[in-house]
Structures are given as C-alpha cells and as structure tokens.
C-alpha cells in the first residue's frame, strides 16, 4: 500500500501558513513530513477549537502518527508513506465545505498514487 495521512484535527506547521481556522474551515493544507521520522512541537501544532490540543501539541505524533508509520514503512509492512499530511479543521465545519475539501484532497491523493489513507480524527 501507499499510505496517506489525512486529518481534520487542525494539524499545521508553526505559523499556520494556510490560515486554517480553529472552526468553520473552508481551507485545507498539505504539509511536508519528508525525511521526518518524528514530529516535534518545534515544527507542528494543532489549531482545532473543539478539543484540548495540549497533549498533541506536546508531541504531534500523538495526533498524526508519523513516527509509528515510518517504523512500519522501514519494516516493509507497506510500500510507502506519502511525504505530506493533508489537513483541515473539522470543528463546526459545514457539510458542504467538508465534502468539497474531501473531494479536493482525494484528487491530490490519487495523483500521488495513494492506495490507502489513515484518518486520525478528534
């Protein structure tokens, strides 16, 4: 399998370059995890307003388990982890907007050859 990580947990790099809001998101982003075996709080945060993000902010792998997936990838349990995490914030999201975001993400995932997706969610 070629695995993608997709989340509505509000996972973003510090600075939130795509300005994903903590509620009612109409945008999404994709964030590089290339050459990363472990996510750190110096690199990534969570901007979700619907849950307490302190624990995932302390260790971003708790929400988006890049560390565990890299280990499985090295063991040959699957072919490849796509080097970007696809993210938005689902808190208070309008169904129409969430459907559009999901469809846009799906196009990109197919283009990258994803055959499976893991969706860590709140």
N, C-alpha and C positions, 0 to 999 in steps of 0.2 A: 504494500500500500504506500501511497504518497499521501502523507497526513498533513492537514492544515489545522491550525488553531484559530478558532473564531469565537469571539466573546461579546457579551452585552454588559460586561462588568465595568466598563469605563476605563479599561487599560490603555494608558498613553505614556509616551516618553515625558520626562520633565519638561515643563513649558507648554504642554498640550498644544502642539503645533497646528492641529486641525480644529482647535477650539471646540472640542466635543463638550457639550454642556452636561451638567450633572443630572438633568431631567429634560424630557421632551426633545431628545436629539433628533435632528434631521440630517446629520452628517455622520460619517464614519471615517476611519483611517486604517492604514496598514503600516505596521511598524517593524522595522528590521530587527531580527534576532540572529542574523547571520554571525557565525563564529562565536556565538554565546552558548555556554553550557550551563550558566547560572545567571539568573536575573537579579539585579541588586536595586536597592532603594535609591541609590545614587542615579540610576538610569531611568526607572519607570515608577509611575504612581497610578492610582485609580481615582477617577473623578466621578464616581457614582454617588448620587444623593439619596439613594434608597436603602443603603446598608452602611454599617460602620466599617470603613475601609482600613482602619488602623492595622489590623493583622496582615492584610495583603500588601499594604504599603511597606510594612517592615520587611517582608520577603515576598516580592512579586510572583515568585514561583508557586506560592500558595493558591493564587488565582489562575495563573497561566503556567502550567507545569512544564516549562521548557527543560528544566534540569532532569526530570524523570524521563521525558520523551527523548532527550539526547542520549541518555543511558541506554534506553531500549533501541534506539537507532544504531548505536555502536555495537550492540549485541546482535544486530541483524534481525530484530523482531519485525521490522518493517523497512521498506526501501529508503524512505527519505522523509524528513520533516521540512515542510516549506519554510523558508527563512524569513517569513513575515507573519505577524499576528494581525488578524483582521478584527477590528474592534469598533464598538459603539457603546452607548449607554442606553439600556432599555428602560430605565426608570421613567414611568409616566409616558412612555412612548406611544404615539398614535399608531394604531394598527396599520393604517395605510402607509405611513412613513417607514415603519419597521419592515413591512412587506417589500417596499421599494429598496430599502437598504439591503435586505437579504438577497433580493434578486441581483442587485449590483455586485454584491460580494460573490455570489455564485458564478457570475460571468468571469470574474477575475480568478476564482479558484479553478474553474475548468480550464482557463487559459494557461494556468501554471501546472496543469496536469494532476490536480488533487483527485484522489480516488476515495478519500475518507476525510471526515472532519470531526474534530473533538470540540465540543461546545461547553467549556466551563461557564457556568451561569450563576447568578445570585440566588 
